[in-house]
Each structure stands twice: as structure tokens, then as C-alpha cells.
Amino acid sequence: MNENLIKNYLVKHDENGRVTAVEEVGINTVLPENNYIIVSDLSIFNDNNSHFIFVIDGELKVVVPSTNVKCKLRRSDDNIGFRVIANHAALLLEPDEKYKDIQYYIEQHE
């Protein structure tokens, strides 16, 4: 196999630029009508969390969310809001996760 062969990759994305699929481009690859770019370097995926990689202006870019976001929470008595492990409000549960001691928290608006 030729080691100097350059591979190209089809990067599909949604209308917001979020990457939805990456596949190697071959002879029989059918290109979508829109929402894609072709790249030859996927190293951005090796060095970053894929949730932070977006297509912006036709290029792959890393968009790191601000860590300065603060939201006060208060315990909900109505079993609505964020599901957490009881007495551990920072341990959010996914919708399909099962746990015996659950509490609910909602945003506290001041």
C-alpha cells in the first residue's frame, strides 16, 4: 500500500455546525446535497472532545464552552427538574439511569 496516499474524509454536520458523522471518502461515496465538508486531517478529533468540534465557515473548529456559567439551584418538592443522587446535587442522573435515592433540583431565579 502506498504510504504517501492522502485520505479524504467527509464530515457531515447539522444546520448549527455540530458534527454528525465522519467517514472516509471513497470512489463510490455519494456526497450529500449540503451540510458537509471534505477534510484530509482529522487530528482535531484526536486532540479535543468531539462534542466541542463544529464546522464554522467551512472549517473544523473547537468551540469550548465558558466555564464561568453559574446557576443557583434549589430543591424541588414537585419531583420536577434535574434528577440527582440524593444529597449529591452535583451528580446528575441521565434520563435512563436508575437509582433508588433521587432528589430533584430546579433553577433558582432571583
ABEGO torsion letter per residue (X at the ends): XBAABBBBBBBBBBAAGBBABBBBBBAABBBBABGBBBBABAAAAAABBAAABBBBGGBBBBBBBBAABBBBBBBBAAGBEBBBBBGBAABBBBAABBBABBBBBBBBBX
